[in-house]
Structures are given as structure tokens and as C-alpha cells.
Amino acid sequence: MQRDLILHHYDFSNYSEKVRLALGYKRLAWHSVAIPPVAPKPELTPLTGGYRRTPVLQVGADIYCDTSLILRELERRYPAPTLFPPAYAAVAEAIAWWAENRLFRPISLYVSGSNLEHLPPDLQADRSLMRGLPPPDEATVRRAARRNAPLARTQLPTVEAMLADGRTWIAGPMPTIADLAVYHALWFFTARTDLLAAELAPFPCIHAWMARVRAFGHGSSEPLAAAQALRIAADAEPEPPRASMPFPEDPPLGSPVRMRADDYGRDPVEGTLVFIDPHEVALRRDDSQAGTVVVHFPRLGYDLRPLNAR
Ligand SMILES: N[C@@H](CCC(=O)N[C@@H](CS)C(=O)NCC(=O)O)C(=O)O
């Protein structure tokens, strides 16, 4: 069992649930740092250089942003049991994209607007600011929930149909990232309260499959103080970068670059490009608290620019 894995997350974060289940499926031991669900995150952003989304995986002085890369990195370090079986991984990736970019958003707006009294009071304002929108009043959030309930509901039969031929897992006979991505979107329905549990009740295949995914568990975790995680980064050297496989258009290794999410939470992270391949981009940066760290991002979903370029 390994305990160099440090997950920065909070309990009701659905993307964190995706990673917690991957850690469970791979039977890993990890350290758990509880981070605030809203900005600012003064003990996290020294590690990431500005990225504020949840979760973040830390291994010493290497920092992994975004669950699509975190899952790839867990697979690279702990290949068995696999979440990327070669025969199903491509289809799984397409289904995961649909789950996170089409299925989840209406569920999120429906759930949040229906559970206002159970959420941290500053959550809605924070999420709107994260998307460049003004803080909404309560009526606006409740109207968004009403608009999005049908958009969430109309997609649930699609998930039921994916499982209706009696298969055990979404993409085929083995668990894949599609199971985790669809699961965490549906998990959000009841992550805080059971108020919307009835939405999933009519779907027996979904019900049985969610129980199978839930049975992965979360591996074994021990709490770690955020300040201690920062000290671990400061005391560690980043791992030497692997050999890069750039595309011809990519900025040269060693040049100053900026990465940021292309959808929301677009806080830029600047550093020196130290690794790039078709799936991943990594920047080295020096931080007064975290020391020298390498921050890793997935290529897809992020915007890579040479610094100072127009
Ligand atoms: N594409 C990102 C999305 C992550 C995401 O949106 N996480 C939510 C929490 S579940 C978030 O960052 N919310 C704002 C925050 O936690 O500060 C990923 O896969 O990691």
C-alpha cells in the first residue's frame, strides 16, 4: 500500500467522488486534505499556481489538476486493476465526455436550486463568479433549477438504456472511466440530501449499477493538514519529466507558457514548459511557500499559450 498520494478535495464535490472511487477501485491508500468548497483557497493555490477547481492530486512536488488527468496518472502509477481496458477505453472516454459536459450541468443546477438551504451560503455567488457571471439572487437560482429539471430528467432513460442489455458496466464487461463519470453525475442528486432521490427510483438498471460502483469504496485514507501538504511539496523535488512528444505547433520545452481551463474557473497558471505529449502538459514553477513544483494538466479542455504572445 502506498501513501504518497495526497488528494485535495471536499466531501460533496462530485468530481472528487470520481477520484475517490478510482482510489477505491485500485485499492490505494492516500492522504486526505479537506479544502474549502469556495475561493479563496490560500493553502491550495500555492501548489497549483492559481488553479482553484476541485479536486487536485499531489504526489510530493508534482501537482495534478483535473480528474481526467488524475485518473490517467493513477493508471500510470498503479496500472492494475485497470480503468482503461484497451478494448473499451475509447468508447469510455466519449461517454465520460457526454456525462460531464451534457448530463451533469443540468443535474447540478437542478440539485443546487432544490437544496439551497443545505448548501454553504456563499456557494452560488462563488460559482457564478467562477463563470464570470454576477452573483444570482435566490429566485434566479430556483428558476434555473426549474428550467434544468426537465433537461436532467430527459437524459436518465439514456443511462438506463445503456445498461438495459444486462451488462455489468457502462462500456462493456469491465469497469472504465465511463462508469466513474456517469456515476459521479448521478451521485450528485443525493450527495447532500435525499430530497431528489425519487428522480432515480424508476430506473432498476441504474439502481443496481450504482450499487456496484459504490462498492468500489474509497480505498483507505488518513487526514492530512493542508499546511503539512504544503511542507511536503516544499521538501520534495519534482519527479524528472518523462520524454515529451510534442506536436509541431507546440511551444518549445523550456519556454514560458500559460495554461488555463477553457470552460470555467479559468484562473491562469504560468510556468516553464517541462513536459508535453498528446494528453498532458506540465509546467514548472517556483512558489514562495511550495518551493519548486511541477503542475500537470490534461491537454484537452485547457488552453496552452506561449507567455507574452499576442
Ligand atoms: N474538469 C474538471 C472539473 C472539476 C470541477 O468542476 N469541480 C468542481 C467541484 S465538483 C469545482 O471545481 N467547483 C469549484 C470549486 O471547487 O472551487 C475536472 O474534471 O476536474
The ligand as a Tripos MOL2 file, in Angstrom:
@<TRIPOS>MOLECULE
LIG
   20    19     1     0     0
SMALL
NO_CHARGES

@<TRIPOS>ATOM
      1 N1        -12.9670   19.2890  -15.4830 N.3       1 LIG1
      2 C1        -12.7150   19.3880  -14.0760 C.3       1 LIG1
      3 C2        -13.9610   19.8860  -13.3780 C.3       1 LIG1
      4 C3        -13.8130   19.9690  -11.8640 C.3       1 LIG1
      5 C4        -14.9370   20.7530  -11.2150 C.2       1 LIG1
      6 O1        -15.7230   21.4800  -11.8490 O.2       1 LIG1
      7 N2        -15.0280   20.6220   -9.9070 N.am      1 LIG1
      8 C5        -15.9660   21.4180   -9.1640 C.3       1 LIG1
      9 C6        -16.2770   20.7450   -7.8340 C.3       1 LIG1
     10 S1        -17.0180   19.1470   -8.0170 S.3       1 LIG1
     11 C7        -15.3060   22.7340   -8.8340 C.2       1 LIG1
     12 O2        -14.1290   22.8950   -9.0740 O.2       1 LIG1
     13 N3        -16.0250   23.6660   -8.2370 N.am      1 LIG1
     14 C8        -15.4070   24.8710   -7.8060 C.3       1 LIG1
     15 C9        -14.5040   24.6560   -6.6450 C.2       1 LIG1
     16 O3        -14.4890   23.5920   -6.0220 O.co2     1 LIG1
     17 O4        -13.7820   25.5980   -6.3220 O.co2     1 LIG1
     18 C10       -12.2720   18.0310  -13.5510 C.2       1 LIG1
     19 O5        -12.5550   17.0040  -14.1880 O.co2     1 LIG1
     20 O6        -11.5580   18.0030  -12.5360 O.co2     1 LIG1
@<TRIPOS>BOND
     1     1     2 1
     2     2     3 1
     3     2    18 1
     4     3     4 1
     5     4     5 1
     6     5     6 2
     7     5     7 1
     8     7     8 1
     9     8     9 1
    10     8    11 1
    11     9    10 1
    12    11    12 2
    13    11    13 1
    14    13    14 1
    15    14    15 1
    16    15    16 2
    17    15    17 1
    18    18    19 2
    19    18    20 1
@<TRIPOS>SUBSTRUCTURE
     1 LIG1         1 GROUP 0 **** ****
